Amino acid sequence: MTRVADKTMRTNVRAAVRTERPSAQNRLLASLPRNEYERLLDSLEPVQLSYGEVLNQPGEEMQHVYFPNDCLVSLLTVVEGHQALEVGLVGREGMVGSCVALGVVRSSVRALVQGSGTALRMKSTRFVRELQRTPALQRAVLQFTDSLMGQVTRTAACNRFHVIEARLARWLLMTRERLPSAQFRLTQEFLADMLGVRRVGVTSAAGALQRRKLIHYRRGVITILDQRGLEAACCSCYAHVQLAELDAAG
């Protein structure tokens, strides 16, 4: 092949790559203008996240920020070094580590992978630089951060005022709309931490929802059988935290 032909071929390949925008499963990234999203790709690393994996611990410096594709991350506040309570839930609608955009370098929560899947991650130092040069990214991150804060405050009120069964229904719906399947792995111990109750409370609440044929729960696996029925069973908080822009069907 001649040098001219080789150069022409490489030019054509680069042009083809530019015209085909890589699919963005993460909704925050998908909201960016094409040119800005494509510029970020070089600094985004695909990673596989596993159930139970800890991304950040309270007080630790956040080395990376994460943009979930089809995984789910629970944000937990830790009391007295061991007891944990969920205060937020992040899936494909947003990111883990959005507080970095506010100048915060250390995590205030434990970020725990609740649903296995994939994500894109970026070094926090690079993320800060990209925020400064990408207004659309800055707007999207700040809007998500505001939404997450709303979820945190609503969750706090819900944990204080609503019964366990209604809270469990809300939590299952929030989990469902962030995952591609109506079936997911959840142990009683994990659910107890999420809701801030004893395991016996989880057993009772899950049993009540199962008797109403809204869910099926066996050996740490929950399947949502009747989403509309579950919506009727949950508290009013779900209407305030529901992700209307996501298609719950996946």
Phi, psi and omega per residue, in radians:
M1 nan 2.332 -3.138
T2 -1.270 2.832 3.124
R3 -1.075 -0.681 -3.124
V4 -1.127 -0.785 -3.136
A5 -1.127 -0.708 3.140
D6 -1.129 -0.736 3.129
K7 -1.119 -0.703 3.133
T8 -1.115 -0.732 -3.132
M9 -1.108 -0.780 -3.132
R10 -1.121 -0.650 3.103
T11 -1.126 -0.734 3.125
N12 -1.141 -0.671 3.118
V13 -1.114 -0.788 3.135
R14 -1.089 -0.695 -3.141
A15 -1.140 -0.675 3.131
A16 -1.150 -0.694 3.117
V17 -1.096 -0.690 -3.113
R18 -1.185 -0.538 -3.087
T19 -1.431 -0.285 3.126
E20 -1.821 1.739 3.139
R21 -1.238 2.161 3.102
P22 -1.045 2.518 -3.113
S23 -1.164 2.309 3.095
A24 -1.903 1.829 3.110
Q25 -1.303 -0.563 3.119
N26 -1.269 2.190 -3.021
R27 -1.207 -0.548 3.118
L28 -1.132 -0.818 3.121
L29 -1.174 -0.637 -3.120
A30 -1.153 -0.377 -3.116
S31 -1.378 -0.188 -3.093
L32 -1.354 2.632 3.013
P33 -0.998 2.602 -3.042
R34 -0.931 -0.828 -3.064
N35 -1.157 -0.625 -3.130
E36 -1.277 -0.683 3.092
Y37 -1.106 -0.772 -3.103
E38 -1.148 -0.564 3.108
R39 -1.179 -0.511 -3.132
L40 -1.315 -0.336 -3.007
L41 -1.014 -0.624 -3.119
D42 -1.122 -0.429 -3.095
S43 -1.798 0.040 3.122
L44 -1.771 2.192 -3.098
E45 -1.897 2.134 3.081
P46 -1.190 2.332 3.112
V47 -2.385 2.657 3.054
Q48 -1.772 2.163 -3.138
L49 -1.915 2.361 -3.048
S50 -1.900 2.607 3.119
Y51 -0.916 2.240 3.126
G52 1.574 -0.124 -3.132
E53 -1.255 2.374 3.137
V54 -1.733 2.127 -3.131
L55 -1.557 -0.644 3.128
N56 -2.537 2.612 3.015
Q57 -2.063 2.657 3.115
P58 -0.962 2.294 3.120
G59 1.562 -0.238 3.132
E60 -1.406 2.564 3.055
E61 -1.271 2.327 -3.112
M62 -1.462 1.862 -3.102
Q63 -1.359 -0.500 -3.099
H64 -2.367 2.753 2.898
V65 -1.957 2.654 -3.038
Y66 -2.185 2.422 3.062
F67 -2.042 1.700 -3.092
P68 -1.095 2.494 3.018
N69 -1.734 -1.051 -3.119
D70 -2.374 0.333 3.091
C71 -1.878 3.058 -3.084
L72 -2.375 2.327 -3.113
V73 -2.154 2.244 3.127
S74 -1.690 2.386 3.091
L75 -1.815 2.070 -3.024
L76 -2.056 2.397 2.983
T77 -1.647 2.344 -3.044
V78 -1.848 2.233 -3.115
V79 -1.948 2.289 3.102
E80 0.967 0.552 3.006
G81 1.397 -0.175 -3.081
H82 -2.477 -0.676 3.134
Q83 -1.291 2.411 -3.072
A84 -2.276 2.565 3.096
L85 -2.435 2.296 -3.137
E86 -1.256 2.343 3.096
V87 -2.091 -0.194 -3.137
G88 -2.818 2.784 -3.099
L89 -2.407 2.265 -3.088
V90 -2.244 2.273 3.075
G91 -2.296 -2.503 -3.046
R92 -1.205 -0.122 3.115
E93 -1.367 -0.262 -2.998
G94 -2.669 -2.374 -3.047
M95 -2.691 2.776 3.047
V96 -1.821 2.149 -3.115
G97 1.827 0.346 -3.109
S98 -1.092 -0.394 3.141
C99 -1.145 -0.281 3.055
V100 -1.039 -0.550 3.125
A101 -1.152 -0.324 -3.126
L102 -1.689 0.099 3.138
G103 1.591 0.115 3.131
V104 -1.486 2.271 -3.100
V105 -1.882 -0.342 -3.125
R106 -1.970 2.447 -3.098
S107 -1.279 2.467 3.065
S108 -1.734 -0.091 -3.096
V109 -2.323 2.919 2.956
R110 -1.621 2.148 3.107
A111 -1.721 1.921 -3.013
L112 -2.074 2.241 3.136
V113 -1.246 2.070 -3.117
Q114 -1.714 -0.532 3.109
G115 -2.266 2.119 -3.118
S116 -1.101 2.620 3.110
G117 2.887 -2.799 -3.082
T118 -1.922 2.786 3.092
A119 -2.668 2.908 2.979
L120 -1.939 2.338 3.124
R121 -2.157 2.701 -3.123
M122 -2.402 2.499 3.072
K123 -1.091 2.419 -3.074
S124 -1.046 -0.662 3.138
T125 -1.121 -0.697 3.108
R126 -1.197 -0.681 3.132
F127 -1.026 -0.744 3.127
V128 -1.099 -0.717 3.120
R129 -1.139 -0.709 -3.132
E130 -1.178 -0.598 3.084
L131 -1.060 -0.686 -3.094
Q132 -1.211 -0.477 -3.079
R133 -1.853 -0.063 -3.072
T134 -2.227 1.575 -3.124
P135 -0.986 -0.663 -3.119
A136 -1.134 -0.671 3.098
L137 -1.149 -0.748 3.133
Q138 -1.052 -0.783 3.122
R139 -1.096 -0.780 -3.098
A140 -1.118 -0.715 -3.131
V141 -1.179 -0.750 -3.141
L142 -1.175 -0.649 3.085
Q143 -1.129 -0.729 3.097
F144 -1.138 -0.721 3.136
T145 -1.050 -0.707 3.089
D146 -1.111 -0.738 3.120
S147 -1.109 -0.723 3.136
L148 -1.127 -0.698 3.103
M149 -1.101 -0.644 3.067
G150 -1.109 -0.695 3.103
Q151 -1.128 -0.729 -3.127
V152 -1.084 -0.805 -3.115
T153 -1.200 -0.652 3.121
R154 -1.174 -0.683 3.116
T155 -1.101 -0.707 3.125
A156 -1.065 -0.773 3.132
A157 -1.170 -0.710 -3.126
C158 -1.090 -0.763 -3.141
N159 -1.110 -0.459 -3.114
R160 -1.493 -0.661 -2.924
F161 -1.904 -0.313 -3.023
H162 -1.894 2.669 -3.097
V163 -1.249 2.773 -3.018
I164 -1.061 -0.744 -3.088
E165 -1.048 -0.772 3.136
A166 -1.190 -0.654 3.115
R167 -1.160 -0.690 3.112
L168 -1.122 -0.740 3.118
A169 -1.061 -0.770 3.102
R170 -1.050 -0.801 -3.074
W171 -1.144 -0.686 3.111
L172 -1.131 -0.679 3.108
L173 -1.159 -0.708 3.106
M174 -1.117 -0.655 3.105
T175 -1.183 -0.780 -3.105
R176 -1.034 -0.765 -3.053
E177 -1.266 -0.183 3.113
R178 -1.780 -0.104 -3.123
L179 -2.048 2.703 -3.095
P180 -1.404 -0.028 -3.089
S181 -2.340 2.681 3.095
A182 -1.494 0.034 3.115
Q183 -2.077 2.261 3.140
F184 -2.605 2.778 -3.067
R185 -1.524 2.184 3.123
L186 -2.642 2.025 3.096
T187 -1.457 2.791 3.103
Q188 -1.088 -0.660 3.126
E189 -1.088 -0.752 3.136
F190 -1.123 -0.799 3.135
L191 -1.085 -0.659 3.116
A192 -1.073 -0.708 3.089
D193 -1.161 -0.709 -3.109
M194 -1.081 -0.698 -3.029
L195 -1.708 -0.160 3.129
G196 1.234 0.656 -3.131
V197 -2.294 3.006 3.055
R198 -1.359 2.798 -3.106
R199 -1.059 -0.595 3.127
V200 -1.098 -0.554 3.087
G201 -1.178 -0.695 3.101
V202 -1.130 -0.766 3.134
T203 -1.017 -0.782 -3.127
S204 -1.143 -0.811 -3.105
A205 -1.164 -0.784 3.133
A206 -1.124 -0.662 3.115
G207 -1.112 -0.686 3.123
A208 -1.125 -0.744 3.125
L209 -1.189 -0.579 3.132
Q210 -1.246 -0.681 3.119
R211 -1.119 -0.485 3.097
R212 -1.487 0.063 3.121
K213 1.075 0.582 3.089
L214 -1.590 -0.540 3.128
I215 -2.444 2.876 2.946
H216 -2.165 2.241 -3.066
Y217 -2.258 2.057 -3.121
R218 -2.658 2.216 3.056
R219 0.895 0.809 3.053
G220 1.367 0.172 3.116
V221 -2.089 2.190 3.114
I222 -1.898 2.340 3.045
T223 -2.118 2.194 3.076
I224 -1.425 2.101 -3.097
L225 -1.682 -0.591 -3.055
D226 -2.409 1.632 -3.080
Q227 -1.169 -0.705 3.131
R228 -1.132 -0.682 3.088
G229 -1.138 -0.640 3.114
L230 -1.178 -0.647 3.090
E231 -1.113 -0.646 3.114
A232 -1.222 -0.495 -3.095
A233 -1.474 -0.319 -3.064
C234 -1.459 2.967 -3.135
C235 -1.392 3.017 -3.096
S236 -1.181 -0.260 -3.106
C237 -1.067 -0.539 -3.091
Y238 -1.050 -0.618 3.137
A239 -1.094 -0.447 -3.106
H240 -1.522 -0.392 -3.084
V241 -1.981 -0.019 -3.119
Q242 -1.082 2.424 -3.139
L243 -1.611 1.506 -3.060
A244 -1.092 -0.442 -3.071
E245 -1.432 -0.158 3.140
L246 -1.727 2.488 3.095
D247 -1.546 1.954 -3.081
A248 -1.101 -0.293 3.125
A249 -1.356 -0.052 3.091
G250 1.979 nan nan
